[in-house]
Amino acid sequence: MKLFNTMLLLLVFSIGTVYAQKTISGVVTDESGESIIGATVLMKGSASGTITDIDGNYSIEIPEEATALLFSYIG
């Protein structure tokens, strides 16, 4: 029984590190404060990303070790 409890505890802690992600959200605006529709938000060093909605809002899940987000817009 003690071995089972130990294994269960290890499993619980290892699952937490696998799913160690956080959600970052915000609004992309221009210099005058207007929302930017369709701006690209990418995680640096990855192809993971999202696009801002009609109000300039974005939300992206990133791993804990992520270092930066890259924002771009052509228009």
KACORNOR-V225265 format. One line per field, one symbol per residue. ss: DSSP state (h for helix, s for strand, l for the rest). phi: phi as a letter, one per 20 degrees, with the letter a starting at -180 (. if undefined). burial: + if it has 16 or more other C-alpha atoms within 10 Angstrom, else -. A space follows every 10 residues. Layout:
ss: ???
phi: ???
burial: ???
This chain:
ss: lhhhhhhhhh hhhhhhhhll ssssssslsl llllslllls ssslllllss slllllssss ssslllllss sslll
phi: .fffffffff ffffffffef ccddcacece fenffdenfe cdegmbefab cfefenfbbb ecfgefdadd dbbdq
burial: ---------- ---------- -------+-- ----++++++ +++-----++ +++--+++++ -+-------- -----
